[in-house]
Amino acid sequence: MITIVTNHGEIVVELFEEAAPISCENFRQYIEDGFFVETVFHRVIPSFMIQGGGMHADLSPKETRASIKNEAANGEKNLRGTLAMARTGDVDSATSQFFVNLNDNAFLDHSSKDFGYAVFANVTDGMDVVDKIAAVPTGNSGGHPDVPTEAVTIIDVRVDG
């Protein structure tokens, strides 16, 4: 289990090691490196998702490792409470950023229309915290839409057990 400690509470997640081994190893390595400490959930869209894991509070990006292979074809679905790797328009561009689905977002799943977004974990405790984050006021900041008006900070991420 992984615990994401935020300034809004704790979110406990279980990794899908068998379904998404590359994404899980990538996530674990960022945790071991202390990378997520003092990053923020920089994109919050109610009824859709909260995204974080790659920017400082001033929205400057952290330097990441190389991008990883997209595992969206692993059979896992972007359901409420799942975590998936964020990426650009390039299918294999995911690095450190991830998002938590606030609803079932089937349009993000692997299909013939789009390669999709790789689901690699599920929230097992703390969806109330995720929902609290989803309800924060947002606005535009530094050219980015849907940014919380007060930083939603990741204080620590730890591997439990």
N, C-alpha and C positions, 0 to 999 in steps of 0.2 A: 504494500500500500504506500501511497505517496500523499503527503499532507502539504497543501499549498496554504501558507499562512498569509492572510491579507490584512489590511487595516479595517476590513469589514467582517473578519472572522476566518474560520478555517474551512477548507474544502478538501475532503479526502477522496482520492481516486484510486481505482484499481487499473493497472495496465493490462492490455490485451497482448501479452507477450507472444502467444502463438500466432495470432492473426496478424500482428503488426510488429515483427521483431526489429526491423530497421528503425521505425519510428520510436519504439520503446527504448531501444539502445541509445538513440540520439537524445531523447528526453532525459534519460538517466545520466548521460554524460554531461549535459548542461546543468543538471542538478548537482552532480559531483564537483563540477567546476565552480559552483556558486554563482553561475551566470544570472539566474532569475532574481537574485536579491536586488531589491530597489528598482526592479522594472515595474511597469504599470499595465493595467488593463486600459489600453488606449482607445479602444473602439467598443462602444456599448450601444447595441440596437435592441430595444425591448421587443419581445416576441420573436427574436431571431437568434442572436448570439452575443457573447462577450469575448473579446479578443485581447490577448496580451502576450508577454514573454519576449519582447524584443526592443522595447523603447524605455528611455528614462522619462521622468516626469515632465521634462521640457520637450518631449517628443523627439529628441535626438535618438537615432538608432544605435544600438550596441553592435559592436563588431561580432559577427557570428562565424562559425565554422562553415565548411562547404555544405551546399544543399544536398538533400537526400532523395532517394528514389521514392516516388509516390506509391503507397500501398493501398490506394482506394479500391482496388479490385479484390480486396481481402474478404468480402462478404459482409463486413460490418456496416451498419447503417447510421446515418447522422440523425439519431433519435435524441429526444430531450435528455439532457444529462450526460451525453457523450462528449468526449474531447476529440478534436480532429486537428490535423496540422494545417496551418494557414499557408497559403502560397500565392504567387503571382499568377499571371496568365500562362507561365511556363509550367507544364505539368510536374516536372521534377525540381521545383524551386524551393520547397520547404526547408527552413533552417530551424530557428528557435521558436517562432511564434506559433501559438495554438489558439483554439477557440473552444468555448463550451456552448453547445447547442441549447437554446432556451425552449425550443419546440422541436417537433419532428420535422426535419428539413430534407425531405426526400430529394429535392432538386440538387442537393450537394453530393448525392450518392453517385458512385460509379455507374455509368450507363453509356449507351451508344451515342448520346448527345454530348456528354462531357465526361472526361476521365474521372472527375470528382475529387473529393477531399478525404484523405486517409483518416479514418477513425482509429484511435489507438488506445483509448481508455474510457472509463465511465465513472461518474461521480457516485460514490457509495454513501457518503455522508456530507452534508453541507449544501444541499441544493437551496436551502433557505438563504444561505450566504450568497450563492450565485444569483438568486432572485433579488436579493437586496442590492447587489451590484447592478443588476439589470435595471433597477428603478432609479439610479442616480441621475440627476440632471446632466444633460450633455449640451454641447454646442460645437462651433467650429473653432479650431485653434491651429495656428501654424499651417494653414492650408488643409488640415485634416477635418473631416466631418465626424460627428458622433463621439466626440471626445468628452469624457467626464469633466465637469467644470471644477471639481475638486479631485485631485489624484486618487485613484484606486490602486494602492501600492501593494506589490508582492513583497512581503517582509522577509520571507524565507520559504524554501521548499525543501522538504526532507523525506528521505526514504525511511519508512517505519518497518522495523522487523527484518 
